[in-house]
Amino acid sequence: GKLLFAARVIPYRGSWLDIEFDSKDVVHARIDRRRKIPVTSLLMALGMDGEEILSTFYNKITYVRAGDHWRIPFNVERFRGLKAVGDLVDADTGEIVVEAGKKITARQARQLGEKGLKAIKATDEDLLGNYLAEDIV
C-alpha cells in the first residue's frame, strides 16, 4: 500500500501534538490524541495567514502578460521529466524549443537552460487548472 507519515511532539510538560498524513495526502493535527483538525487551522491559530502558508509550503511562479500571451519563467527543475502537451515556444525568439508530445528529459532541460532559455510562451488556455496564490489586480 501507500506509505503514511506521522510525527509526534512530546513536550516535557504540556499537550502532545501529532501531525499525520492521511491516504489522500491531507495533513492533519491532533492535540492530546483528540479529534483531527486540518493543519492549516493549527497554523492559522499560531498566527500565519493563508498567503503566508502558501508561500511557505509552495513555490510561486510569476506569470507576466505580454500582449496576447503569457511569459512563464523557464525553470530546469520544474520542466524536467514533463511531457509537452503543446509546443514549448521561447517567449523571446518565438522559436519552438520542444515539440508537442515529446518528453523533456533531464539532459534536454539542462541544455535548454544552458542555451539561455529564459521564458516560455503560454496561452490563456494553458493556465487552466492552475491556482492563484495572490489576487490579480
N, CA, C and O atoms as CSV, one atom per row, in Angstrom:
chain,resi,resn,atom,element,x,y,z
A,1,GLY,N,N,0.796,-1.182,0.000
A,1,GLY,CA,C,0.000,0.000,0.000
A,1,GLY,C,C,0.846,1.256,0.000
A,1,GLY,O,O,2.013,1.268,-0.390
A,2,LYS,N,N,0.209,2.288,0.448
A,2,LYS,CA,C,0.802,3.616,0.452
A,2,LYS,C,C,1.474,3.882,1.797
A,2,LYS,O,O,0.963,3.489,2.846
A,3,LEU,N,N,2.623,4.552,1.754
A,3,LEU,CA,C,3.301,4.928,2.989
A,3,LEU,C,C,2.607,6.143,3.592
A,3,LEU,O,O,2.389,7.144,2.909
A,4,LEU,N,N,2.264,6.052,4.859
A,4,LEU,CA,C,1.661,7.169,5.578
A,4,LEU,C,C,2.663,7.653,6.619
A,4,LEU,O,O,3.248,6.850,7.346
A,5,PHE,N,N,2.857,8.957,6.688
A,5,PHE,CA,C,3.837,9.523,7.598
A,5,PHE,C,C,3.143,10.199,8.766
A,5,PHE,O,O,2.047,10.742,8.629
A,6,ALA,N,N,3.797,10.156,9.910
A,6,ALA,CA,C,3.264,10.803,11.109
A,6,ALA,C,C,4.434,11.268,11.967
A,6,ALA,O,O,5.530,10.711,11.912
A,7,ALA,N,N,4.173,12.300,12.758
A,7,ALA,CA,C,5.177,12.808,13.693
A,7,ALA,C,C,4.478,13.140,15.003
A,7,ALA,O,O,3.303,13.509,15.021
A,8,ARG,N,N,5.215,13.003,16.094
A,8,ARG,CA,C,4.641,13.301,17.405
A,8,ARG,C,C,5.628,14.173,18.173
A,8,ARG,O,O,6.816,13.860,18.259
A,9,VAL,N,N,5.124,15.261,18.724
A,9,VAL,CA,C,5.919,16.139,19.581
A,9,VAL,C,C,5.451,15.900,21.013
A,9,VAL,O,O,4.296,16.151,21.354
A,10,ILE,N,N,6.376,15.407,21.849
A,10,ILE,CA,C,6.052,15.121,23.247
A,10,ILE,C,C,6.876,16.083,24.109
A,10,ILE,O,O,8.074,15.875,24.301
A,11,PRO,N,N,6.241,17.119,24.619
A,11,PRO,CA,C,6.989,18.081,25.439
A,11,PRO,C,C,7.242,17.531,26.846
A,11,PRO,O,O,6.605,16.569,27.276
A,12,TYR,N,N,8.169,18.153,27.539
A,12,TYR,CA,C,8.454,17.772,28.924
A,12,TYR,C,C,7.212,17.956,29.781
A,12,TYR,O,O,6.918,17.135,30.650
A,13,ARG,N,N,6.483,19.045,29.528
A,13,ARG,CA,C,5.247,19.306,30.243
A,13,ARG,C,C,4.271,19.942,29.257
A,13,ARG,O,O,4.653,20.866,28.539
A,14,GLY,N,N,3.040,19.481,29.200
A,14,GLY,CA,C,2.036,20.077,28.322
A,14,GLY,C,C,1.408,19.056,27.386
A,14,GLY,O,O,1.558,17.848,27.566
A,15,SER,N,N,0.705,19.565,26.386
A,15,SER,CA,C,-0.062,18.724,25.459
A,15,SER,C,C,0.818,18.118,24.377
A,15,SER,O,O,1.767,18.744,23.905
A,16,TRP,N,N,0.491,16.894,23.994
A,16,TRP,CA,C,1.162,16.239,22.885
A,16,TRP,C,C,0.585,16.772,21.582
A,16,TRP,O,O,-0.586,17.147,21.521
A,17,LEU,N,N,1.411,16.804,20.540
A,17,LEU,CA,C,0.970,17.250,19.220
A,17,LEU,C,C,1.327,16.172,18.206
A,17,LEU,O,O,2.500,15.841,18.036
A,18,ASP,N,N,0.322,15.627,17.534
A,18,ASP,CA,C,0.531,14.640,16.475
A,18,ASP,C,C,0.245,15.300,15.137
A,18,ASP,O,O,-0.773,15.974,14.977
A,19,ILE,N,N,1.141,15.107,14.175
A,19,ILE,CA,C,0.948,15.571,12.803
A,19,ILE,C,C,0.934,14.319,11.937
A,19,ILE,O,O,1.850,13.502,12.029
A,20,GLU,N,N,-0.088,14.150,11.093
A,20,GLU,CA,C,-0.185,12.927,10.286
A,20,GLU,C,C,-0.773,13.215,8.911
A,20,GLU,O,O,-1.608,14.103,8.739
A,21,PHE,N,N,-0.314,12.443,7.947
A,21,PHE,CA,C,-0.860,12.467,6.594
A,21,PHE,C,C,-1.912,11.375,6.507
A,21,PHE,O,O,-1.737,10.302,7.083
A,22,ASP,N,N,-3.012,11.636,5.788
A,22,ASP,CA,C,-3.970,10.558,5.553
A,22,ASP,C,C,-3.723,9.962,4.169
A,22,ASP,O,O,-2.773,10.348,3.488
A,23,SER,N,N,-4.567,9.031,3.753
A,23,SER,CA,C,-4.358,8.324,2.486
A,23,SER,C,C,-4.510,9.229,1.268
A,23,SER,O,O,-4.061,8.876,0.178
A,24,LYS,N,N,-5.137,10.392,1.440
A,24,LYS,CA,C,-5.306,11.337,0.330
A,24,LYS,C,C,-4.286,12.470,0.394
A,24,LYS,O,O,-4.469,13.502,-0.252
A,25,ASP,N,N,-3.215,12.292,1.163
A,25,ASP,CA,C,-2.138,13.274,1.339
A,25,ASP,C,C,-2.608,14.588,1.939
A,25,ASP,O,O,-2.055,15.645,1.635
A,26,VAL,N,N,-3.620,14.528,2.786
A,26,VAL,CA,C,-4.069,15.700,3.531
A,26,VAL,C,C,-3.399,15.637,4.902
A,26,VAL,O,O,-3.376,14.584,5.539
A,27,VAL,N,N,-2.857,16.764,5.350
A,27,VAL,CA,C,-2.141,16.804,6.621
A,27,VAL,C,C,-3.098,17.249,7.727
A,27,VAL,O,O,-3.783,18.264,7.605
A,28,HIS,N,N,-3.128,16.471,8.805
A,28,HIS,CA,C,-3.987,16.757,9.951
A,28,HIS,C,C,-3.138,16.861,11.206
A,28,HIS,O,O,-2.020,16.349,11.266
A,29,ALA,N,N,-3.691,17.533,12.205
A,29,ALA,CA,C,-3.037,17.636,13.510
A,29,ALA,C,C,-3.995,17.119,14.573
A,29,ALA,O,O,-5.212,17.245,14.442
A,30,ARG,N,N,-3.437,16.541,15.620
A,30,ARG,CA,C,-4.217,16.116,16.786
A,30,ARG,C,C,-3.512,16.677,18.018
A,30,ARG,O,O,-2.288,16.611,18.133
A,31,ILE,N,N,-4.292,17.222,18.924
A,31,ILE,CA,C,-3.743,17.708,20.185
A,31,ILE,C,C,-4.236,16.765,21.275
A,31,ILE,O,O,-5.440,16.590,21.459
A,32,ASP,N,N,-3.297,16.163,21.994
A,32,ASP,CA,C,-3.597,15.161,23.034
A,32,ASP,C,C,-4.439,14.004,22.501
A,32,ASP,O,O,-5.348,13.539,23.189
A,33,ARG,N,N,-4.158,13.545,21.315
A,33,ARG,CA,C,-4.822,12.400,20.673
A,33,ARG,C,C,-6.331,12.577,20.540
A,33,ARG,O,O,-7.068,11.593,20.465
A,34,ARG,N,N,-6.792,13.817,20.512
A,34,ARG,CA,C,-8.223,14.062,20.322
A,34,ARG,C,C,-8.520,14.142,18.841
A,34,ARG,O,O,-7.748,13.628,18.033
A,35,ARG,N,N,-9.617,14.773,18.464
A,35,ARG,CA,C,-10.062,14.729,17.068
A,35,ARG,C,C,-9.105,15.454,16.124
A,35,ARG,O,O,-8.369,16.359,16.519
A,36,LYS,N,N,-9.145,15.022,14.864
A,36,LYS,CA,C,-8.267,15.579,13.848
A,36,LYS,C,C,-8.757,16.961,13.433
A,36,LYS,O,O,-9.956,17.197,13.287
A,37,ILE,N,N,-7.803,17.864,13.247
A,37,ILE,CA,C,-8.103,19.171,12.663
A,37,ILE,C,C,-7.139,19.377,11.500
A,37,ILE,O,O,-6.017,18.873,11.542
A,38,PRO,N,N,-7.551,20.110,10.457
A,38,PRO,CA,C,-6.610,20.398,9.371
A,38,PRO,C,C,-5.418,21.189,9.917
A,38,PRO,O,O,-5.582,22.068,10.763
A,39,VAL,N,N,-4.237,20.871,9.432
A,39,VAL,CA,C,-3.038,21.527,9.956
A,39,VAL,C,C,-3.042,23.018,9.619
A,39,VAL,O,O,-2.388,23.804,10.305
A,40,THR,N,N,-3.769,23.418,8.572
A,40,THR,CA,C,-3.861,24.847,8.259
A,40,THR,C,C,-4.576,25.597,9.378
A,40,THR,O,O,-4.238,26.747,9.657
A,41,SER,N,N,-5.555,24.970,10.021
A,41,SER,CA,C,-6.233,25.605,11.158
A,41,SER,C,C,-5.254,25.823,12.307
A,41,SER,O,O,-5.293,26.856,12.975
A,42,LEU,N,N,-4.383,24.854,12.532
A,42,LEU,CA,C,-3.371,24.988,13.577
A,42,LEU,C,C,-2.398,26.116,13.237
A,42,LEU,O,O,-2.052,26.921,14.102
A,43,LEU,N,N,-1.955,26.176,11.972
A,43,LEU,CA,C,-1.019,27.224,11.565
A,43,LEU,C,C,-1.655,28.607,11.656
A,43,LEU,O,O,-0.994,29.571,12.041
A,44,MET,N,N,-2.945,28.708,11.302
A,44,MET,CA,C,-3.635,29.998,11.423
A,44,MET,C,C,-3.793,30.392,12.889
A,44,MET,O,O,-3.716,31.575,13.223
A,45,ALA,N,N,-4.012,29.418,13.762
A,45,ALA,CA,C,-4.103,29.712,15.196
A,45,ALA,C,C,-2.758,30.182,15.744
A,45,ALA,O,O,-2.706,30.907,16.738
A,46,LEU,N,N,-1.674,29.769,15.095
A,46,LEU,CA,C,-0.337,30.202,15.508
A,46,LEU,C,C,0.062,31.532,14.888
A,46,LEU,O,O,1.177,32.007,15.104
A,47,GLY,N,N,-0.852,32.148,14.107
A,47,GLY,CA,C,-0.599,33.495,13.603
A,47,GLY,C,C,-0.287,33.610,12.127
A,47,GLY,O,O,-0.063,34.721,11.645
A,48,MET,N,N,-0.261,32.523,11.392
A,48,MET,CA,C,0.004,32.608,9.952
A,48,MET,C,C,-1.303,32.883,9.216
A,48,MET,O,O,-2.364,32.416,9.630
A,49,ASP,N,N,-1.224,33.646,8.117
A,49,ASP,CA,C,-2.411,33.831,7.286
A,49,ASP,C,C,-2.298,32.914,6.071
A,49,ASP,O,O,-1.266,32.278,5.858
A,50,GLY,N,N,-3.361,32.852,5.282
A,50,GLY,CA,C,-3.405,31.929,4.149
A,50,GLY,C,C,-2.284,32.145,3.153
A,50,GLY,O,O,-1.700,31.182,2.656
A,51,GLU,N,N,-1.975,33.408,2.855
A,51,GLU,CA,C,-0.920,33.710,1.889
A,51,GLU,C,C,0.451,33.291,2.414
A,51,GLU,O,O,1.288,32.810,1.651
A,52,GLU,N,N,0.680,33.471,3.700
A,52,GLU,CA,C,1.951,33.076,4.301
A,52,GLU,C,C,2.115,31.554,4.304
A,52,GLU,O,O,3.219,31.050,4.097
A,53,ILE,N,N,1.032,30.828,4.535
A,53,ILE,CA,C,1.071,29.364,4.496
A,53,ILE,C,C,1.414,28.890,3.089
A,53,ILE,O,O,2.252,28.004,2.915
A,54,LEU,N,N,0.760,29.487,2.072
A,54,LEU,CA,C,1.045,29.106,0.689
A,54,LEU,C,C,2.494,29.383,0.319
A,54,LEU,O,O,3.141,28.536,-0.298
A,55,SER,N,N,3.017,30.552,0.683
A,55,SER,CA,C,4.389,30.895,0.301
A,55,SER,C,C,5.416,30.050,1.048
A,55,SER,O,O,6.533,29.869,0.562
A,56,THR,N,N,5.058,29.532,2.218
A,56,THR,CA,C,5.981,28.685,2.971
A,56,THR,C,C,6.084,27.283,2.378
A,56,THR,O,O,7.176,26.717,2.313
A,57,PHE,N,N,4.959,26.719,1.945
A,57,PHE,CA,C,4.943,25.322,1.535
A,57,PHE,C,C,4.884,25.093,0.029
A,57,PHE,O,O,5.033,23.956,-0.419
A,58,TYR,N,N,4.672,26.138,-0.763
A,58,TYR,CA,C,4.583,26.001,-2.217
A,58,TYR,C,C,5.476,27.020,-2.898
A,58,TYR,O,O,5.711,28.108,-2.373
A,59,ASN,N,N,5.973,26.654,-4.081
A,59,ASN,CA,C,6.745,27.589,-4.888
A,59,ASN,C,C,5.798,28.438,-5.716
A,59,ASN,O,O,4.835,27.931,-6.291
A,60,LYS,N,N,6.077,29.730,-5.772
A,60,LYS,CA,C,5.265,30.628,-6.588
A,60,LYS,C,C,5.919,30.771,-7.956
A,60,LYS,O,O,7.143,30.828,-8.073
A,61,ILE,N,N,5.090,30.826,-8.975
A,61,ILE,CA,C,5.553,31.053,-10.339
A,61,ILE,C,C,4.871,32.321,-10.824
A,61,ILE,O,O,3.643,32.414,-10.803
A,62,THR,N,N,5.652,33.294,-11.260
A,62,THR,CA,C,5.100,34.566,-11.705
A,62,THR,C,C,4.832,34.507,-13.198
A,62,THR,O,O,5.745,34.287,-13.994
A,63,TYR,N,N,3.576,34.705,-13.573
A,63,TYR,CA,C,3.170,34.749,-14.968
A,63,TYR,C,C,3.029,36.215,-15.359
A,63,TYR,O,O,2.336,36.974,-14.681
A,64,VAL,N,N,3.680,36.619,-16.446
A,64,VAL,CA,C,3.644,38.011,-16.881
A,64,VAL,C,C,2.902,38.087,-18.205
A,64,VAL,O,O,3.199,37.340,-19.137
A,65,ARG,N,N,1.929,38.999,-18.284
A,65,ARG,CA,C,1.155,39.189,-19.517
A,65,ARG,C,C,2.001,39.975,-20.509
A,65,ARG,O,O,2.511,41.046,-20.181
A,66,ALA,N,N,2.153,39.443,-21.726
A,66,ALA,CA,C,2.937,40.100,-22.777
A,66,ALA,C,C,2.125,40.070,-24.070
A,66,ALA,O,O,2.261,39.148,-24.875
A,67,GLY,N,N,1.288,41.076,-24.263
A,67,GLY,CA,C,0.459,41.126,-25.471
A,67,GLY,C,C,-0.651,40.103,-25.409
A,67,GLY,O,O,-1.495,40.145,-24.513
A,68,ASP,N,N,-0.655,39.175,-26.367
A,68,ASP,CA,C,-1.724,38.165,-26.436
A,68,ASP,C,C,-1.342,36.852,-25.763
A,68,ASP,O,O,-2.097,35.883,-25.841
A,69,HIS,N,N,-0.189,36.800,-25.105
A,69,HIS,CA,C,0.245,35.561,-24.454
A,69,HIS,C,C,0.823,35.859,-23.070
A,69,HIS,O,O,0.926,37.014,-22.659
A,70,TRP,N,N,1.196,34.799,-22.367
A,70,TRP,CA,C,1.807,34.898,-21.042
A,70,TRP,C,C,3.252,34.436,-21.118
A,70,TRP,O,O,3.576,33.528,-21.883
A,71,ARG,N,N,4.120,35.055,-20.330
A,71,ARG,CA,C,5.520,34.624,-20.200
A,71,ARG,C,C,5.656,33.849,-18.892
A,71,ARG,O,O,5.359,34.362,-17.813
A,72,ILE,N,N,6.114,32.596,-19.014
A,72,ILE,CA,C,6.342,31.754,-17.839
A,72,ILE,C,C,7.850,31.561,-17.712
A,72,ILE,O,O,8.483,31.105,-18.665
A,73,PRO,N,N,8.443,31.892,-16.569
A,73,PRO,CA,C,9.883,31.698,-16.426
A,73,PRO,C,C,10.261,30.219,-16.569
A,73,PRO,O,O,9.586,29.343,-16.029
A,74,PHE,N,N,11.343,29.957,-17.300
A,74,PHE,CA,C,11.800,28.583,-17.506
A,74,PHE,C,C,12.667,28.175,-16.329
A,74,PHE,O,O,13.687,28.804,-16.046
A,75,ASN,N,N,12.253,27.115,-15.646
A,75,ASN,CA,C,12.996,26.561,-14.522
A,75,ASN,C,C,13.308,25.108,-14.863
A,75,ASN,O,O,12.399,24.306,-15.078
A,76,VAL,N,N,14.587,24.777,-14.910
A,76,VAL,CA,C,15.024,23.431,-15.298
A,76,VAL,C,C,14.382,22.372,-14.408
A,76,VAL,O,O,13.936,21.337,-14.903
A,77,GLU,N,N,14.331,22.620,-13.103
A,77,GLU,CA,C,13.786,21.638,-12.162
A,77,GLU,C,C,12.304,21.372,-12.412
A,77,GLU,O,O,11.847,20.237,-12.275
A,78,ARG,N,N,11.554,22.408,-12.775
A,78,ARG,CA,C,10.112,22.257,-12.947
A,78,ARG,C,C,9.749,21.539,-14.243
A,78,ARG,O,O,8.764,20.802,-14.279
A,79,PHE,N,N,10.522,21.738,-15.300
A,79,PHE,CA,C,10.182,21.162,-16.597
A,79,PHE,C,C,10.810,19.791,-16.828
A,79,PHE,O,O,10.437,19.099,-17.775
A,80,ARG,N,N,11.756,19.385,-15.979
A,80,ARG,CA,C,12.426,18.100,-16.157
A,80,ARG,C,C,11.440,16.954,-15.968
A,80,ARG,O,O,10.723,16.907,-14.969
A,81,GLY,N,N,11.403,16.025,-16.930
A,81,GLY,CA,C,10.562,14.845,-16.830
A,81,GLY,C,C,9.123,15.045,-17.269
A,81,GLY,O,O,8.344,14.093,-17.253
A,82,LEU,N,N,8.749,16.255,-17.661
A,82,LEU,CA,C,7.378,16.513,-18.106
A,82,LEU,C,C,7.211,16.178,-19.577
A,82,LEU,O,O,8.173,16.198,-20.345
A,83,LYS,N,N,5.991,15.871,-19.955
A,83,LYS,CA,C,5.668,15.645,-21.352
A,83,LYS,C,C,4.970,16.900,-21.867
A,83,LYS,O,O,3.990,17.353,-21.275
A,84,ALA,N,N,5.466,17.458,-22.956
A,84,ALA,CA,C,4.910,18.694,-23.505
A,84,ALA,C,C,3.555,18.416,-24.141
A,84,ALA,O,O,3.459,17.658,-25.106
A,85,VAL,N,N,2.507,19.032,-23.598
A,85,VAL,CA,C,1.161,18.864,-24.140
A,85,VAL,C,C,1.054,19.605,-25.467
A,85,VAL,O,O,0.500,19.088,-26.437
A,86,GLY,N,N,1.587,20.812,-25.499
A,86,GLY,CA,C,1.644,21.605,-26.732
A,86,GLY,C,C,3.088,21.981,-26.989
A,86,GLY,O,O,3.967,21.665,-26.187
A,87,ASP,N,N,3.341,22.653,-28.101
A,87,ASP,CA,C,4.700,23.099,-28.401
A,87,ASP,C,C,5.172,24.074,-27.327
A,87,ASP,O,O,4.435,24.979,-26.935
A,88,LEU,N,N,6.411,23.887,-26.849
A,88,LEU,CA,C,7.015,24.864,-25.948
A,88,LEU,C,C,7.758,25.871,-26.807
A,88,LEU,O,O,8.685,25.526,-27.541
A,89,VAL,N,N,7.333,27.125,-26.702
A,89,VAL,CA,C,7.864,28.182,-27.555
A,89,VAL,C,C,8.645,29.165,-26.699
A,89,VAL,O,O,8.172,29.604,-25.650
A,90,ASP,N,N,9.859,29.512,-27.158
A,90,ASP,CA,C,10.670,30.523,-26.487
A,90,ASP,C,C,9.941,31.860,-26.573
A,90,ASP,O,O,9.596,32.307,-27.667
A,91,ALA,N,N,9.704,32.501,-25.433
A,91,ALA,CA,C,8.936,33.751,-25.403
A,91,ALA,C,C,9.696,34.902,-26.049
A,91,ALA,O,O,9.072,35.853,-26.521
A,92,ASP,N,N,11.023,34.842,-26.083
A,92,ASP,CA,C,11.812,35.934,-26.648
A,92,ASP,C,C,11.953,35.828,-28.160
A,92,ASP,O,O,11.805,36.825,-28.868
A,93,THR,N,N,12.239,34.618,-28.666
A,93,THR,CA,C,12.507,34.455,-30.098
A,93,THR,C,C,11.324,33.914,-30.882
A,93,THR,O,O,11.277,34.083,-32.101
A,94,GLY,N,N,10.369,33.272,-30.227
A,94,GLY,CA,C,9.245,32.657,-30.928
A,94,GLY,C,C,9.590,31.299,-31.519
A,94,GLY,O,O,8.779,30.713,-32.236
A,95,GLU,N,N,10.774,30.796,-31.231
A,95,GLU,CA,C,11.251,29.509,-31.752
A,95,GLU,C,C,10.675,28.363,-30.917
A,95,GLU,O,O,10.612,28.453,-29.691
A,96,ILE,N,N,10.255,27.282,-31.590
A,96,ILE,CA,C,9.763,26.091,-30.892
A,96,ILE,C,C,10.972,25.333,-30.345
A,96,ILE,O,O,11.832,24.889,-31.106
A,97,VAL,N,N,11.031,25.189,-29.014
A,97,VAL,CA,C,12.172,24.517,-28.398
A,97,VAL,C,C,11.882,23.053,-28.091
A,97,VAL,O,O,12.804,22.238,-28.070
A,98,VAL,N,N,10.616,22.704,-27.854
A,98,VAL,CA,C,10.205,21.312,-27.648
A,98,VAL,C,C,8.870,21.126,-28.346
A,98,VAL,O,O,7.934,21.896,-28.132
A,99,GLU,N,N,8.787,20.095,-29.187
A,99,GLU,CA,C,7.552,19.836,-29.924
A,99,GLU,C,C,6.525,19.150,-29.033
A,99,GLU,O,O,6.868,18.509,-28.039
A,100,ALA,N,N,5.264,19.299,-29.410
A,100,ALA,CA,C,4.163,18.710,-28.641
A,100,ALA,C,C,4.300,17.187,-28.593
A,100,ALA,O,O,4.657,16.554,-29.586
A,101,GLY,N,N,4.010,16.611,-27.425
A,101,GLY,CA,C,4.049,15.164,-27.264
A,101,GLY,C,C,5.398,14.604,-26.870
A,101,GLY,O,O,5.489,13.425,-26.526
A,102,LYS,N,N,6.449,15.406,-26.906
A,102,LYS,CA,C,7.790,14.927,-26.554
A,102,LYS,C,C,8.022,15.070,-25.055
A,102,LYS,O,O,7.577,16.037,-24.435
A,103,LYS,N,N,8.721,14.101,-24.484
A,103,LYS,CA,C,9.075,14.162,-23.073
A,103,LYS,C,C,10.355,14.976,-22.931
A,103,LYS,O,O,11.294,14.814,-23.711
A,104,ILE,N,N,10.386,15.846,-21.938
A,104,ILE,CA,C,11.565,16.672,-21.689
A,104,ILE,C,C,12.450,15.921,-20.696
A,104,ILE,O,O,12.108,15.796,-19.520
A,105,THR,N,N,13.573,15.429,-21.171
A,105,THR,CA,C,14.489,14.691,-20.304
A,105,THR,C,C,15.283,15.670,-19.443
A,105,THR,O,O,15.306,16.871,-19.712
A,106,ALA,N,N,15.930,15.146,-18.410
A,106,ALA,CA,C,16.743,15.991,-17.531
A,106,ALA,C,C,17.877,16.635,-18.324
A,106,ALA,O,O,18.192,17.810,-18.134
A,107,ARG,N,N,18.478,15.862,-19.202
A,107,ARG,CA,C,19.582,16.375,-20.016
A,107,ARG,C,C,19.106,17.475,-20.956
A,107,ARG,O,O,19.763,18.505,-21.099
A,108,GLN,N,N,17.958,17.252,-21.597
A,108,GLN,CA,C,17.413,18.239,-22.525
A,108,GLN,C,C,17.026,19.526,-21.791
A,108,GLN,O,O,17.264,20.620,-22.303
A,109,ALA,N,N,16.435,19.409,-20.604
A,109,ALA,CA,C,16.057,20.590,-19.822
A,109,ALA,C,C,17.297,21.381,-19.422
A,109,ALA,O,O,17.303,22.610,-19.489
A,110,ARG,N,N,18.348,20.674,-19.006
A,110,ARG,CA,C,19.596,21.342,-18.638
A,110,ARG,C,C,20.199,22.069,-19.830
A,110,ARG,O,O,20.681,23.194,-19.695
A,111,GLN,N,N,20.172,21.423,-21.015
A,111,GLN,CA,C,20.710,22.050,-22.222
A,111,GLN,C,C,19.919,23.296,-22.606
A,111,GLN,O,O,20.505,24.292,-23.032
A,112,LEU,N,N,18.599,23.252,-22.462
A,112,LEU,CA,C,17.783,24.429,-22.771
A,112,LEU,C,C,18.148,25.589,-21.849
A,112,LEU,O,O,18.214,26.736,-22.292
A,113,GLY,N,N,18.382,25.299,-20.582
A,113,GLY,CA,C,18.792,26.340,-19.643
A,113,GLY,C,C,20.159,26.902,-19.980
A,113,GLY,O,O,20.386,28.107,-19.868
A,114,GLU,N,N,21.081,26.025,-20.398
A,114,GLU,CA,C,22.425,26.472,-20.760
A,114,GLU,C,C,22.426,27.304,-22.031
A,114,GLU,O,O,23.265,28.191,-22.187
A,115,LYS,N,N,21.494,27.030,-22.944
A,115,LYS,CA,C,21.402,27.800,-24.189
A,115,LYS,C,C,20.814,29.190,-23.968
A,115,LYS,O,O,20.799,30.013,-24.883
A,116,GLY,N,N,20.333,29.450,-22.768
A,116,GLY,CA,C,19.839,30.782,-22.451
A,116,GLY,C,C,18.332,30.937,-22.517
A,116,GLY,O,O,17.835,32.059,-22.611
A,117,LEU,N,N,17.592,29.833,-22.472
A,117,LEU,CA,C,16.132,29.925,-22.475
A,117,LEU,C,C,15.684,30.531,-21.150
A,117,LEU,O,O,15.925,29.962,-20.085
A,118,LYS,N,N,15.031,31.685,-21.223
A,118,LYS,CA,C,14.615,32.403,-20.016
A,118,LYS,C,C,13.135,32.229,-19.721
A,118,LYS,O,O,12.745,32.103,-18.560
A,119,ALA,N,N,12.297,32.220,-20.770
A,119,ALA,CA,C,10.849,32.173,-20.551
A,119,ALA,C,C,10.172,31.407,-21.675
A,119,ALA,O,O,10.660,31.357,-22.804
A,120,ILE,N,N,9.029,30.808,-21.335
A,120,ILE,CA,C,8.197,30.052,-22.269
A,120,ILE,C,C,6.938,30.865,-22.539
A,120,ILE,O,O,6.414,31.533,-21.648
A,121,LYS,N,N,6.462,30.801,-23.769
A,121,LYS,CA,C,5.222,31.478,-24.136
A,121,LYS,C,C,4.048,30.547,-23.849
A,121,LYS,O,O,4.101,29.358,-24.166
A,122,ALA,N,N,2.986,31.092,-23.246
A,122,ALA,CA,C,1.798,30.295,-22.930
A,122,ALA,C,C,0.545,31.083,-23.284
A,122,ALA,O,O,0.528,32.312,-23.227
A,123,THR,N,N,-0.506,30.350,-23.652
A,123,THR,CA,C,-1.788,30.977,-23.963
A,123,THR,C,C,-2.669,30.978,-22.715
A,123,THR,O,O,-2.308,30.405,-21.688
A,124,ASP,N,N,-3.821,31.624,-22.816
A,124,ASP,CA,C,-4.760,31.646,-21.693
A,124,ASP,C,C,-5.221,30.234,-21.343
A,124,ASP,O,O,-5.404,29.919,-20.167
A,125,GLU,N,N,-5.411,29.381,-22.347
A,125,GLU,CA,C,-5.872,28.010,-22.114
A,125,GLU,C,C,-4.838,27.182,-21.358
A,125,GLU,O,O,-5.197,26.255,-20.632
A,126,ASP,N,N,-3.557,27.510,-21.521
A,126,ASP,CA,C,-2.501,26.778,-20.819
A,126,ASP,C,C,-2.552,26.999,-19.310
A,126,ASP,O,O,-2.004,26.205,-18.546
A,127,LEU,N,N,-3.201,28.064,-18.884
A,127,LEU,CA,C,-3.252,28.387,-17.458
A,127,LEU,C,C,-4.408,27.715,-16.738
A,127,LEU,O,O,-4.489,27.776,-15.511
A,128,LEU,N,N,-5.309,27.071,-17.485
A,128,LEU,CA,C,-6.444,26.399,-16.855
A,128,LEU,C,C,-5.951,25.292,-15.932
A,128,LEU,O,O,-5.042,24.543,-16.287
A,129,GLY,N,N,-6.546,25.191,-14.758
A,129,GLY,CA,C,-6.158,24.170,-13.794
A,129,GLY,C,C,-5.110,24.635,-12.803
A,129,GLY,O,O,-4.782,23.901,-11.871
A,130,ASN,N,N,-4.572,25.845,-12.980
A,130,ASN,CA,C,-3.603,26.388,-12.029
A,130,ASN,C,C,-4.327,27.162,-10.934
A,130,ASN,O,O,-5.485,27.546,-11.096
A,131,TYR,N,N,-3.638,27.387,-9.824
A,131,TYR,CA,C,-4.204,28.115,-8.689
A,131,TYR,C,C,-3.483,29.439,-8.513
A,131,TYR,O,O,-2.299,29.560,-8.828
A,132,LEU,N,N,-4.203,30.429,-8.009
A,132,LEU,CA,C,-3.613,31.732,-7.732
A,132,LEU,C,C,-3.195,31.811,-6.271
A,132,LEU,O,O,-3.963,31.464,-5.374
A,133,ALA,N,N,-1.968,32.271,-6.042
A,133,ALA,CA,C,-1.505,32.477,-4.675
A,133,ALA,C,C,-1.886,33.872,-4.190
A,133,ALA,O,O,-2.041,34.096,-2.990
A,134,GLU,N,N,-2.035,34.807,-5.124
A,134,GLU,CA,C,-2.403,36.181,-4.785
A,134,GLU,C,C,-3.489,36.643,-5.734
A,134,GLU,O,O,-3.635,36.111,-6.835
A,135,ASP,N,N,-4.251,37.635,-5.305
A,135,ASP,CA,C,-5.299,38.187,-6.149
A,135,ASP,C,C,-4.697,38.951,-7.319
A,135,ASP,O,O,-3.637,39.564,-7.195
A,136,ILE,N,N,-5.384,38.909,-8.457
A,136,ILE,CA,C,-4.975,39.677,-9.626
A,136,ILE,C,C,-5.609,41.057,-9.518
A,136,ILE,O,O,-6.815,41.181,-9.304
A,137,VAL,N,N,-4.791,42.085,-9.666
A,137,VAL,CA,C,-5.305,43.457,-9.563
A,137,VAL,C,C,-5.388,44.065,-10.939
A,137,VAL,O,O,-5.797,45.218,-11.080
